Every structure is written in C-alpha cells, then in structure tokens.
Amino acid sequence: MKNITVSVPDHVYRNARVAAAQRDTSLSALVVSYLERLSGRMDEFARLESLQHEVQAEIGQFRAADRLGRDEVHDRAVR
C-alpha cells in the first residue's frame, strides 16, 4: 500500500472529516473509495475509446459524395 500526501484548504479538510464521521468511516477510506471510483471511470473511458477506434476502423472510407439526396431519403422512408 502506498501513502500519499495531499494539501487541502482547512474548510475542505473539516467538511471531509465531518462527511467521514457521518458515514462512520475514516477520511483515508473516503479518499480510497473516491480514487477507486475514479480509476474505474478511467478504465471504462479507455474501453469505450478503444471500441470507438474499432468501429471507426470498420467504417472504411467515408465520402460526402456517397450521401443520398433529400428526395432519395424521403422516397426510401415511405416505402
């Protein structure tokens, strides 16, 4: 386990201590919980970013000239 040192304003420290006491836990446990959630979000972001790159690679070449015209779009929607 690693120790970290964080400097926060006095009012933030007091409010965090109160929040920890209300949750019947320690300030360290609150920080660990927050960092774990943050890490999980980063993992999810990386997963989604990778998925985005895979999908974009499968699209191939996109050309604006390949778009359907307005009339073609409406004709296709009616059928």
PDB file with SEQRES, HELIX, SHEET and CRYST1 records, atoms N, CA, C and O in Angstrom:
SEQRES   1 A   79  MET LYS ASN ILE THR VAL SER VAL PRO ASP HIS VAL TYR          
SEQRES   2 A   79  ARG ASN ALA ARG VAL ALA ALA ALA GLN ARG ASP THR SER          
SEQRES   3 A   79  LEU SER ALA LEU VAL VAL SER TYR LEU GLU ARG LEU SER          
SEQRES   4 A   79  GLY ARG MET ASP GLU PHE ALA ARG LEU GLU SER LEU GLN          
SEQRES   5 A   79  HIS GLU VAL GLN ALA GLU ILE GLY GLN PHE ARG ALA ALA          
SEQRES   6 A   79  ASP ARG LEU GLY ARG ASP GLU VAL HIS ASP ARG ALA VAL          
SEQRES   7 A   79  ARG                                                          
HELIX    1 AA1 ASP A   10  GLN A   22  1                                  13    
HELIX    2 AA2 LEU A   27  ILE A   59  1                                  33    
HELIX    3 AA3 ALA A   64  ASP A   66  5                                   3    
HELIX    4 AA4 ARG A   70  VAL A   78  1                                   9    
CRYST1    1.000    1.000    1.000  90.00  90.00  90.00 P 1           1          
ATOM      1  N   MET A   1       0.847  -1.171   0.000  1.00  0.00           N  
ATOM      2  CA  MET A   1       0.000   0.000   0.000  1.00  0.00           C  
ATOM      3  C   MET A   1       0.891   1.231   0.000  1.00  0.00           C  
ATOM      4  O   MET A   1       1.901   1.284   0.700  1.00  0.00           O  
ATOM      5  N   LYS A   2       0.501   2.219  -0.795  1.00  0.00           N  
ATOM      6  CA  LYS A   2       1.260   3.467  -0.905  1.00  0.00           C  
ATOM      7  C   LYS A   2       0.598   4.557  -0.077  1.00  0.00           C  
ATOM      8  O   LYS A   2      -0.627   4.626   0.024  1.00  0.00           O  
ATOM      9  N   ASN A   3       1.417   5.395   0.504  1.00  0.00           N  
ATOM     10  CA  ASN A   3       0.926   6.571   1.219  1.00  0.00           C  
ATOM     11  C   ASN A   3       1.073   7.774   0.304  1.00  0.00           C  
ATOM     12  O   ASN A   3       2.044   7.887  -0.445  1.00  0.00           O  
ATOM     13  N   ILE A   4       0.091   8.678   0.374  1.00  0.00           N  
ATOM     14  CA  ILE A   4       0.174   9.909  -0.393  1.00  0.00           C  
ATOM     15  C   ILE A   4      -0.057  11.080   0.549  1.00  0.00           C  
ATOM     16  O   ILE A   4      -0.712  10.944   1.582  1.00  0.00           O  
ATOM     17  N   THR A   5       0.480  12.212   0.185  1.00  0.00           N  
ATOM     18  CA  THR A   5       0.274  13.433   0.955  1.00  0.00           C  
ATOM     19  C   THR A   5      -0.485  14.405   0.077  1.00  0.00           C  
ATOM     20  O   THR A   5      -0.096  14.669  -1.060  1.00  0.00           O  
ATOM     21  N   VAL A   6      -1.571  14.934   0.614  1.00  0.00           N  
ATOM     22  CA  VAL A   6      -2.407  15.859  -0.134  1.00  0.00           C  
ATOM     23  C   VAL A   6      -2.619  17.097   0.715  1.00  0.00           C  
ATOM     24  O   VAL A   6      -2.915  16.999   1.906  1.00  0.00           O  
ATOM     25  N   SER A   7      -2.469  18.251   0.108  1.00  0.00           N  
ATOM     26  CA  SER A   7      -2.736  19.511   0.807  1.00  0.00           C  
ATOM     27  C   SER A   7      -4.092  20.034   0.355  1.00  0.00           C  
ATOM     28  O   SER A   7      -4.353  20.161  -0.841  1.00  0.00           O  
ATOM     29  N   VAL A   8      -4.945  20.334   1.315  1.00  0.00           N  
ATOM     30  CA  VAL A   8      -6.275  20.874   1.016  1.00  0.00           C  
ATOM     31  C   VAL A   8      -6.532  22.048   1.943  1.00  0.00           C  
ATOM     32  O   VAL A   8      -5.952  22.130   3.026  1.00  0.00           O  
ATOM     33  N   PRO A   9      -7.392  22.948   1.523  1.00  0.00           N  
ATOM     34  CA  PRO A   9      -7.748  24.072   2.405  1.00  0.00           C  
ATOM     35  C   PRO A   9      -8.399  23.557   3.694  1.00  0.00           C  
ATOM     36  O   PRO A   9      -8.997  22.480   3.714  1.00  0.00           O  
ATOM     37  N   ASP A  10      -8.275  24.334   4.754  1.00  0.00           N  
ATOM     38  CA  ASP A  10      -8.804  23.931   6.061  1.00  0.00           C  
ATOM     39  C   ASP A  10     -10.288  23.596   6.007  1.00  0.00           C  
ATOM     40  O   ASP A  10     -10.710  22.599   6.594  1.00  0.00           O  
ATOM     41  N   HIS A  11     -11.092  24.406   5.315  1.00  0.00           N  
ATOM     42  CA  HIS A  11     -12.531  24.158   5.293  1.00  0.00           C  
ATOM     43  C   HIS A  11     -12.863  22.854   4.562  1.00  0.00           C  
ATOM     44  O   HIS A  11     -13.822  22.168   4.915  1.00  0.00           O  
ATOM     45  N   VAL A  12     -12.073  22.517   3.551  1.00  0.00           N  
ATOM     46  CA  VAL A  12     -12.286  21.252   2.842  1.00  0.00           C  
ATOM     47  C   VAL A  12     -11.964  20.089   3.774  1.00  0.00           C  
ATOM     48  O   VAL A  12     -12.697  19.101   3.822  1.00  0.00           O  
ATOM     49  N   TYR A  13     -10.881  20.212   4.501  1.00  0.00           N  
ATOM     50  CA  TYR A  13     -10.491  19.160   5.452  1.00  0.00           C  
ATOM     51  C   TYR A  13     -11.568  18.963   6.517  1.00  0.00           C  
ATOM     52  O   TYR A  13     -11.951  17.832   6.814  1.00  0.00           O  
ATOM     53  N   ARG A  14     -12.052  20.056   7.085  1.00  0.00           N  
ATOM     54  CA  ARG A  14     -13.096  19.949   8.124  1.00  0.00           C  
ATOM     55  C   ARG A  14     -14.357  19.294   7.570  1.00  0.00           C  
ATOM     56  O   ARG A  14     -14.922  18.396   8.194  1.00  0.00           O  
ATOM     57  N   ASN A  15     -14.792  19.743   6.402  1.00  0.00           N  
ATOM     58  CA  ASN A  15     -16.002  19.172   5.803  1.00  0.00           C  
ATOM     59  C   ASN A  15     -15.824  17.697   5.458  1.00  0.00           C  
ATOM     60  O   ASN A  15     -16.755  16.905   5.609  1.00  0.00           O  
ATOM     61  N   ALA A  16     -14.645  17.332   5.001  1.00  0.00           N  
ATOM     62  CA  ALA A  16     -14.379  15.939   4.673  1.00  0.00           C  
ATOM     63  C   ALA A  16     -14.368  15.076   5.939  1.00  0.00           C  
ATOM     64  O   ALA A  16     -14.862  13.948   5.925  1.00  0.00           O  
ATOM     65  N   ARG A  17     -13.814  15.597   7.019  1.00  0.00           N  
ATOM     66  CA  ARG A  17     -13.819  14.854   8.287  1.00  0.00           C  
ATOM     67  C   ARG A  17     -15.243  14.639   8.777  1.00  0.00           C  
ATOM     68  O   ARG A  17     -15.582  13.557   9.257  1.00  0.00           O  
ATOM     69  N   VAL A  18     -16.072  15.659   8.658  1.00  0.00           N  
ATOM     70  CA  VAL A  18     -17.475  15.542   9.058  1.00  0.00           C  
ATOM     71  C   VAL A  18     -18.179  14.500   8.195  1.00  0.00           C  
ATOM     72  O   VAL A  18     -18.922  13.662   8.707  1.00  0.00           O  
ATOM     73  N   ALA A  19     -17.943  14.554   6.881  1.00  0.00           N  
ATOM     74  CA  ALA A  19     -18.562  13.595   5.968  1.00  0.00           C  
ATOM     75  C   ALA A  19     -18.132  12.169   6.311  1.00  0.00           C  
ATOM     76  O   ALA A  19     -18.947  11.248   6.269  1.00  0.00           O  
ATOM     77  N   ALA A  20     -16.865  11.987   6.647  1.00  0.00           N  
ATOM     78  CA  ALA A  20     -16.373  10.657   7.018  1.00  0.00           C  
ATOM     79  C   ALA A  20     -17.038  10.183   8.308  1.00  0.00           C  
ATOM     80  O   ALA A  20     -17.437   9.024   8.417  1.00  0.00           O  
ATOM     81  N   ALA A  21     -17.153  11.072   9.271  1.00  0.00           N  
ATOM     82  CA  ALA A  21     -17.788  10.704  10.542  1.00  0.00           C  
ATOM     83  C   ALA A  21     -19.256  10.349  10.331  1.00  0.00           C  
ATOM     84  O   ALA A  21     -19.752   9.404  10.944  1.00  0.00           O  
ATOM     85  N   GLN A  22     -19.954  11.082   9.483  1.00  0.00           N  
ATOM     86  CA  GLN A  22     -21.355  10.787   9.200  1.00  0.00           C  
ATOM     87  C   GLN A  22     -21.521   9.421   8.544  1.00  0.00           C  
ATOM     88  O   GLN A  22     -22.558   8.773   8.688  1.00  0.00           O  
ATOM     89  N   ARG A  23     -20.502   8.995   7.831  1.00  0.00           N  
ATOM     90  CA  ARG A  23     -20.548   7.692   7.149  1.00  0.00           C  
ATOM     91  C   ARG A  23     -19.899   6.594   7.996  1.00  0.00           C  
ATOM     92  O   ARG A  23     -19.772   5.449   7.562  1.00  0.00           O  
ATOM     93  N   ASP A  24     -19.491   6.968   9.214  1.00  0.00           N  
ATOM     94  CA  ASP A  24     -18.849   6.036  10.140  1.00  0.00           C  
ATOM     95  C   ASP A  24     -17.620   5.382   9.498  1.00  0.00           C  
ATOM     96  O   ASP A  24     -17.435   4.167   9.566  1.00  0.00           O  
ATOM     97  N   THR A  25     -16.797   6.214   8.880  1.00  0.00           N  
ATOM     98  CA  THR A  25     -15.579   5.724   8.241  1.00  0.00           C  
ATOM     99  C   THR A  25     -14.476   6.748   8.449  1.00  0.00           C  
ATOM    100  O   THR A  25     -14.689   7.785   9.077  1.00  0.00           O  
ATOM    101  N   SER A  26     -13.310   6.453   7.922  1.00  0.00           N  
ATOM    102  CA  SER A  26     -12.185   7.382   8.059  1.00  0.00           C  
ATOM    103  C   SER A  26     -12.050   8.236   6.799  1.00  0.00           C  
ATOM    104  O   SER A  26     -12.588   7.917   5.739  1.00  0.00           O  
ATOM    105  N   LEU A  27     -11.327   9.309   6.956  1.00  0.00           N  
ATOM    106  CA  LEU A  27     -11.050  10.169   5.814  1.00  0.00           C  
ATOM    107  C   LEU A  27     -10.226   9.408   4.771  1.00  0.00           C  
ATOM    108  O   LEU A  27     -10.443   9.560   3.569  1.00  0.00           O  
ATOM    109  N   SER A  28      -9.296   8.604   5.231  1.00  0.00           N  
ATOM    110  CA  SER A  28      -8.500   7.782   4.307  1.00  0.00           C  
ATOM    111  C   SER A  28      -9.379   6.841   3.513  1.00  0.00           C  
ATOM    112  O   SER A  28      -9.172   6.671   2.311  1.00  0.00           O  
ATOM    113  N   ALA A  29     -10.365   6.220   4.165  1.00  0.00           N  
ATOM    114  CA  ALA A  29     -11.268   5.303   3.467  1.00  0.00           C  
ATOM    115  C   ALA A  29     -12.100   6.048   2.425  1.00  0.00           C  
ATOM    116  O   ALA A  29     -12.363   5.513   1.348  1.00  0.00           O  
ATOM    117  N   LEU A  30     -12.514   7.269   2.734  1.00  0.00           N  
ATOM    118  CA  LEU A  30     -13.253   8.062   1.756  1.00  0.00           C  
ATOM    119  C   LEU A  30     -12.399   8.375   0.535  1.00  0.00           C  
ATOM    120  O   LEU A  30     -12.870   8.295  -0.600  1.00  0.00           O  
ATOM    121  N   VAL A  31     -11.149   8.729   0.773  1.00  0.00           N  
ATOM    122  CA  VAL A  31     -10.254   9.048  -0.335  1.00  0.00           C  
ATOM    123  C   VAL A  31      -9.992   7.804  -1.176  1.00  0.00           C  
ATOM    124  O   VAL A  31      -9.998   7.880  -2.405  1.00  0.00           O  
ATOM    125  N   VAL A  32      -9.765   6.669  -0.541  1.00  0.00           N  
ATOM    126  CA  VAL A  32      -9.547   5.420  -1.274  1.00  0.00           C  
ATOM    127  C   VAL A  32     -10.770   5.089  -2.119  1.00  0.00           C  
ATOM    128  O   VAL A  32     -10.638   4.716  -3.284  1.00  0.00           O  
ATOM    129  N   SER A  33     -11.948   5.223  -1.544  1.00  0.00           N  
ATOM    130  CA  SER A  33     -13.184   4.939  -2.272  1.00  0.00           C  
ATOM    131  C   SER A  33     -13.307   5.854  -3.497  1.00  0.00           C  
ATOM    132  O   SER A  33     -13.644   5.394  -4.587  1.00  0.00           O  
ATOM    133  N   TYR A  34     -13.039   7.130  -3.314  1.00  0.00           N  
ATOM    134  CA  TYR A  34     -13.110   8.080  -4.423  1.00  0.00           C  
ATOM    135  C   TYR A  34     -12.112   7.714  -5.517  1.00  0.00           C  
ATOM    136  O   TYR A  34     -12.464   7.704  -6.696  1.00  0.00           O  
ATOM    137  N   LEU A  35     -10.888   7.416  -5.143  1.00  0.00           N  
ATOM    138  CA  LEU A  35      -9.866   7.091  -6.131  1.00  0.00           C  
ATOM    139  C   LEU A  35     -10.188   5.787  -6.864  1.00  0.00           C  
ATOM    140  O   LEU A  35      -9.894   5.655  -8.052  1.00  0.00           O  
ATOM    141  N   GLU A  36     -10.785   4.834  -6.166  1.00  0.00           N  
ATOM    142  CA  GLU A  36     -11.197   3.591  -6.829  1.00  0.00           C  
ATOM    143  C   GLU A  36     -12.284   3.864  -7.864  1.00  0.00           C  
ATOM    144  O   GLU A  36     -12.239   3.325  -8.970  1.00  0.00           O  
ATOM    145  N   ARG A  37     -13.266   4.704  -7.510  1.00  0.00           N  
ATOM    146  CA  ARG A  37     -14.325   5.053  -8.467  1.00  0.00           C  
ATOM    147  C   ARG A  37     -13.737   5.804  -9.655  1.00  0.00           C  
ATOM    148  O   ARG A  37     -14.103   5.545 -10.801  1.00  0.00           O  
ATOM    149  N   LEU A  38     -12.828   6.729  -9.383  1.00  0.00           N  
ATOM    150  CA  LEU A  38     -12.181   7.496 -10.442  1.00  0.00           C  
ATOM    151  C   LEU A  38     -11.419   6.559 -11.380  1.00  0.00           C  
ATOM    152  O   LEU A  38     -11.498   6.698 -12.601  1.00  0.00           O  
ATOM    153  N   SER A  39     -10.697   5.626 -10.817  1.00  0.00           N  
ATOM    154  CA  SER A  39      -9.940   4.666 -11.614  1.00  0.00           C  
ATOM    155  C   SER A  39     -10.874   3.819 -12.471  1.00  0.00           C  
ATOM    156  O   SER A  39     -10.568   3.544 -13.632  1.00  0.00           O  
ATOM    157  N   GLY A  40     -11.995   3.407 -11.919  1.00  0.00           N  
ATOM    158  CA  GLY A  40     -12.972   2.616 -12.669  1.00  0.00           C  
ATOM    159  C   GLY A  40     -13.537   3.391 -13.832  1.00  0.00           C  
ATOM    160  O   GLY A  40     -13.748   2.827 -14.906  1.00  0.00           O  
ATOM    161  N   ARG A  41     -13.788   4.672 -13.644  1.00  0.00           N  
ATOM    162  CA  ARG A  41     -14.291   5.506 -14.734  1.00  0.00           C  
ATOM    163  C   ARG A  41     -13.247   5.648 -15.831  1.00  0.00           C  
ATOM    164  O   ARG A  41     -13.583   5.670 -17.015  1.00  0.00           O  
ATOM    165  N   MET A  42     -11.989   5.744 -15.440  1.00  0.00           N  
ATOM    166  CA  MET A  42     -10.927   5.862 -16.436  1.00  0.00           C  
ATOM    167  C   MET A  42     -10.812   4.566 -17.230  1.00  0.00           C  
ATOM    168  O   MET A  42     -10.590   4.596 -18.440  1.00  0.00           O  
ATOM    169  N   ASP A  43     -10.964   3.418 -16.549  1.00  0.00           N  
ATOM    170  CA  ASP A  43     -10.936   2.131 -17.240  1.00  0.00           C  
ATOM    171  C   ASP A  43     -12.084   2.055 -18.243  1.00  0.00           C  
ATOM    172  O   ASP A  43     -11.897   1.602 -19.372  1.00  0.00           O  
ATOM    173  N   GLU A  44     -13.262   2.496 -17.834  1.00  0.00           N  
ATOM    174  CA  GLU A  44     -14.432   2.471 -18.714  1.00  0.00           C  
ATOM    175  C   GLU A  44     -14.219   3.421 -19.887  1.00  0.00           C  
ATOM    176  O   GLU A  44     -14.582   3.097 -21.018  1.00  0.00           O  
ATOM    177  N   PHE A  45     -13.641   4.575 -19.635  1.00  0.00           N  
ATOM    178  CA  PHE A  45     -13.360   5.526 -20.710  1.00  0.00           C  
ATOM    179  C   PHE A  45     -12.403   4.906 -21.715  1.00  0.00           C  
ATOM    180  O   PHE A  45     -12.616   5.020 -22.922  1.00  0.00           O  
ATOM    181  N   ALA A  46     -11.354   4.254 -21.236  1.00  0.00           N  
ATOM    182  CA  ALA A  46     -10.383   3.628 -22.127  1.00  0.00           C  
ATOM    183  C   ALA A  46     -11.043   2.520 -22.947  1.00  0.00           C  
ATOM    184  O   ALA A  46     -10.746   2.368 -24.132  1.00  0.00           O  
ATOM    185  N   ARG A  47     -11.936   1.747 -22.325  1.00  0.00           N  
ATOM    186  CA  ARG A  47     -12.642   0.677 -23.033  1.00  0.00           C  
ATOM    187  C   ARG A  47     -13.507   1.265 -24.152  1.00  0.00           C  
ATOM    188  O   ARG A  47     -13.492   0.769 -25.279  1.00  0.00           O  
ATOM    189  N   LEU A  48     -14.250   2.312 -23.840  1.00  0.00           N  
ATOM    190  CA  LEU A  48     -15.120   2.941 -24.834  1.00  0.00           C  
ATOM    191  C   LEU A  48     -14.312   3.600 -25.951  1.00  0.00           C  
ATOM    192  O   LEU A  48     -14.706   3.557 -27.117  1.00  0.00           O  
ATOM    193  N   GLU A  49     -13.194   4.202 -25.593  1.00  0.00           N  
ATOM    194  CA  GLU A  49     -12.343   4.822 -26.605  1.00  0.00           C  
ATOM    195  C   GLU A  49     -11.796   3.767 -27.559  1.00  0.00           C  
ATOM    196  O   GLU A  49     -11.736   3.992 -28.768  1.00  0.00           O  
ATOM    197  N   SER A  50     -11.403   2.628 -27.026  1.00  0.00           N  
ATOM    198  CA  SER A  50     -10.914   1.531 -27.857  1.00  0.00           C  
ATOM    199  C   SER A  50     -12.016   1.024 -28.783  1.00  0.00           C  
ATOM    200  O   SER A  50     -11.778   0.765 -29.962  1.00  0.00           O  
ATOM    201  N   LEU A  51     -13.217   0.885 -28.242  1.00  0.00           N  
ATOM    202  CA  LEU A  51     -14.359   0.448 -29.041  1.00  0.00           C  
ATOM    203  C   LEU A  51     -14.637   1.451 -30.166  1.00  0.00           C  
ATOM    204  O   LEU A  51     -14.929   1.056 -31.294  1.00  0.00           O  
ATOM    205  N   GLN A  52     -14.548   2.725 -29.862  1.00  0.00           N  
ATOM    206  CA  GLN A  52     -14.760   3.760 -30.869  1.00  0.00           C  
ATOM    207  C   GLN A  52     -13.757   3.611 -32.009  1.00  0.00           C  
ATOM    208  O   GLN A  52     -14.129   3.710 -33.178  1.00  0.00           O  
ATOM    209  N   HIS A  53     -12.503   3.376 -31.680  1.00  0.00           N  
ATOM    210  CA  HIS A  53     -11.482   3.220 -32.715  1.00  0.00           C  
ATOM    211  C   HIS A  53     -11.756   1.980 -33.570  1.00  0.00           C  
ATOM    212  O   HIS A  53     -11.557   2.011 -34.785  1.00  0.00           O  
ATOM    213  N   GLU A  54     -12.209   0.895 -32.945  1.00  0.00           N  
ATOM    214  CA  GLU A  54     -12.536  -0.316 -33.697  1.00  0.00           C  
ATOM    215  C   GLU A  54     -13.675  -0.058 -34.682  1.00  0.00           C  
ATOM    216  O   GLU A  54     -13.604  -0.457 -35.844  1.00  0.00           O  
ATOM    217  N   VAL A  55     -14.714   0.607 -34.213  1.00  0.00           N  
ATOM    218  CA  VAL A  55     -15.866   0.897 -35.070  1.00  0.00           C  
ATOM    219  C   VAL A  55     -15.456   1.812 -36.223  1.00  0.00           C  
ATOM    220  O   VAL A  55     -15.843   1.591 -37.370  1.00  0.00           O  
ATOM    221  N   GLN A  56     -14.680   2.829 -35.908  1.00  0.00           N  
ATOM    222  CA  GLN A  56     -14.236   3.745 -36.960  1.00  0.00           C  
ATOM    223  C   GLN A  56     -13.365   3.037 -37.988  1.00  0.00           C  
ATOM    224  O   GLN A  56     -13.428   3.358 -39.175  1.00  0.00           O  
ATOM    225  N   ALA A  57     -12.554   2.081 -37.550  1.00  0.00           N  
ATOM    226  CA  ALA A  57     -11.703   1.338 -38.478  1.00  0.00           C  
ATOM    227  C   ALA A  57     -12.546   0.467 -39.405  1.00  0.00           C  
ATOM    228  O   ALA A  57     -12.167   0.244 -40.554  1.00  0.00           O  
ATOM    229  N   GLU A  58     -13.688  -0.027 -38.917  1.00  0.00           N  
ATOM    230  CA  GLU A  58     -14.561  -0.874 -39.730  1.00  0.00           C  
ATOM    231  C   GLU A  58     -15.367  -0.075 -40.758  1.00  0.00           C  
ATOM    232  O   GLU A  58     -15.827  -0.632 -41.755  1.00  0.00           O  
ATOM    233  N   ILE A  59     -15.534   1.205 -40.521  1.00  0.00           N  
ATOM    234  CA  ILE A  59     -16.335   2.034 -41.417  1.00  0.00           C  
ATOM    235  C   ILE A  59     -15.674   2.139 -42.788  1.00  0.00           C  
ATOM    236  O   ILE A  59     -16.364   2.210 -43.805  1.00  0.00           O  
ATOM    237  N   GLY A  60     -14.376   2.150 -42.822  1.00  0.00           N  
ATOM    238  CA  GLY A  60     -13.683   2.307 -44.095  1.00  0.00           C  
ATOM    239  C   GLY A  60     -13.647   3.760 -44.498  1.00  0.00           C  
ATOM    240  O   GLY A  60     -13.578   4.655 -43.655  1.00  0.00           O  
ATOM    241  N   GLN A  61     -13.695   3.982 -45.783  1.00  0.00           N  
ATOM    242  CA  GLN A  61     -13.592   5.352 -46.274  1.00  0.00           C  
ATOM    243  C   GLN A  61     -14.975   5.970 -46.371  1.00  0.00           C  
ATOM    244  O   GLN A  61     -15.904   5.363 -46.902  1.00  0.00           O  
ATOM    245  N   PHE A  62     -15.098   7.157 -45.865  1.00  0.00           N  
ATOM    246  CA  PHE A  62     -16.351   7.908 -45.925  1.00  0.00           C  
ATOM    247  C   PHE A  62     -16.168   9.056 -46.904  1.00  0.00           C  
ATOM    248  O   PHE A  62     -15.185   9.795 -46.856  1.00  0.00           O  
ATOM    249  N   ARG A  63     -17.141   9.179 -47.789  1.00  0.00           N  
ATOM    250  CA  ARG A  63     -17.110  10.307 -48.729  1.00  0.00           C  
ATOM    251  C   ARG A  63     -18.465  10.995 -48.685  1.00  0.00           C  
ATOM    252  O   ARG A  63     -19.507  10.340 -48.724  1.00  0.00           O  
ATOM    253  N   ALA A  64     -18.444  12.279 -48.607  1.00  0.00           N  
ATOM    254  CA  ALA A  64     -19.692  13.040 -48.583  1.00  0.00           C  
ATOM    255  C   ALA A  64     -20.472  12.846 -49.875  1.00  0.00           C  
ATOM    256  O   ALA A  64     -21.697  12.967 -49.878  1.00  0.00           O  
ATOM    257  N   ALA A  65     -19.790  12.551 -50.962  1.00  0.00           N  
ATOM    258  CA  ALA A  65     -20.460  12.357 -52.253  1.00  0.00           C  
ATOM    259  C   ALA A  65     -21.341  11.111 -52.254  1.00  0.00           C  
ATOM    260  O   ALA A  65     -22.216  10.973 -53.110  1.00  0.00           O  
ATOM    261  N   ASP A  66     -21.118  10.202 -51.301  1.00  0.00           N  
ATOM    262  CA  ASP A  66     -21.897   8.966 -51.235  1.00  0.00           C  
ATOM    263  C   ASP A  66     -23.253   9.152 -50.548  1.00  0.00           C  
ATOM    264  O   ASP A  66     -24.038   8.207 -50.462  1.00  0.00           O  
ATOM    265  N   ARG A  67     -23.524  10.336 -50.070  1.00  0.00           N  
ATOM    266  CA  ARG A  67     -24.781  10.573 -49.360  1.00  0.00           C  
ATOM    267  C   ARG A  67     -25.966  10.492 -50.298  1.00  0.00           C  
ATOM    268  O   ARG A  67     -25.851  10.800 -51.485  1.00  0.00           O  
ATOM    269  N   LEU A  68     -27.106  10.077 -49.769  1.00  0.00           N  
ATOM    270  CA  LEU A  68     -28.347  10.096 -50.537  1.00  0.00           C  
ATOM    271  C   LEU A  68     -28.854  11.529 -50.623  1.00  0.00           C  
ATOM    272  O   LEU A  68     -28.638  12.333 -49.716  1.00  0.00           O  
ATOM    273  N   GLY A  69     -29.514  11.831 -51.697  1.00  0.00           N  
ATOM    274  CA  GLY A  69     -30.134  13.141 -51.829  1.00  0.00           C  
ATOM    275  C   GLY A  69     -31.387  13.215 -50.967  1.00  0.00           C  
ATOM    276  O   GLY A  69     -31.880  12.195 -50.486  1.00  0.00           O  
ATOM    277  N   ARG A  70     -31.891  14.409 -50.778  1.00  0.00           N  
ATOM    278  CA  ARG A  70     -33.081  14.611 -49.939  1.00  0.00           C  
ATOM    279  C   ARG A  70     -34.268  13.803 -50.454  1.00  0.00           C  
ATOM    280  O   ARG A  70     -34.952  13.143 -49.672  1.00  0.00           O  
ATOM    281  N   ASP A  71     -34.518  13.849 -51.757  1.00  0.00           N  
ATOM    282  CA  ASP A  71     -35.641  13.108 -52.334  1.00  0.00           C  
ATOM    283  C   ASP A  71     -35.453  11.603 -52.164  1.00  0.00           C  
ATOM    284  O   ASP A  71     -36.416  10.893 -51.874  1.00  0.00           O  
ATOM    285  N   GLU A  72     -34.247  11.113 -52.336  1.00  0.00           N  
ATOM    286  CA  GLU A  72     -33.984   9.682 -52.180  1.00  0.00           C  
ATOM    287  C   GLU A  72     -34.238   9.224 -50.744  1.00  0.00           C  
ATOM    288  O   GLU A  72     -34.772   8.137 -50.521  1.00  0.00           O  
ATOM    289  N   VAL A  73     -33.867  10.031 -49.802  1.00  0.00           N  
ATOM    290  CA  VAL A  73     -34.087   9.688 -48.392  1.00  0.00           C  
ATOM    291  C   VAL A  73     -35.576   9.584 -48.110  1.00  0.00           C  
ATOM    292  O   VAL A  73     -36.017   8.629 -47.469  1.00  0.00           O  
ATOM    293  N   HIS A  74     -36.354  10.543 -48.574  1.00  0.00           N  
ATOM    294  CA  HIS A  74     -37.795  10.537 -48.316  1.00  0.00           C  
ATOM    295  C   HIS A  74     -38.492   9.421 -49.066  1.00  0.00           C  
ATOM    296  O   HIS A  74     -39.426   8.819 -48.536  1.00  0.00           O  
ATOM    297  N   ASP A  75     -38.067   9.130 -50.278  1.00  0.00           N  
ATOM    298  CA  ASP A  75     -38.646   8.013 -51.040  1.00  0.00           C  
ATOM    299  C   ASP A  75     -38.391   6.702 -50.318  1.00  0.00           C  
ATOM    300  O   ASP A  75     -39.285   5.860 -50.237  1.00  0.00           O  
ATOM    301  N   ARG A  76     -37.211   6.519 -49.803  1.00  0.00           N  
ATOM    302  CA  ARG A  76     -36.869   5.277 -49.131  1.00  0.00           C  
ATOM    303  C   ARG A  76     -37.633   5.137 -47.823  1.00  0.00           C  
ATOM    304  O   ARG A  76     -37.993   4.023 -47.440  1.00  0.00           O  
ATOM    305  N   ALA A  77     -37.886   6.234 -47.132  1.00  0.00           N  
ATOM    306  CA  ALA A  77     -38.595   6.202 -45.851  1.00  0.00           C  
ATOM    307  C   ALA A  77     -40.066   5.841 -46.048  1.00  0.00           C  
ATOM    308  O   ALA A  77     -40.666   5.227 -45.166  1.00  0.00           O  
ATOM    309  N   VAL A  78     -40.654   6.206 -47.179  1.00  0.00           N  
ATOM    310  CA  VAL A  78     -42.071   5.971 -47.433  1.00  0.00           C  
ATOM    311  C   VAL A  78     -42.319   4.508 -47.770  1.00  0.00           C  
ATOM    312  O   VAL A  78     -43.351   3.956 -47.386  1.00  0.00           O  
ATOM    313  N   ARG A  79     -41.430   3.894 -48.452  1.00  0.00           N  
ATOM    314  CA  ARG A  79     -41.621   2.517 -48.918  1.00  0.00           C  
ATOM    315  C   ARG A  79     -41.633   1.515 -47.819  1.00  0.00           C  
ATOM    316  O   ARG A  79     -41.786   0.320 -48.074  1.00  0.00           O  
TER     317      ARG A  79                                                      
END                                                                             
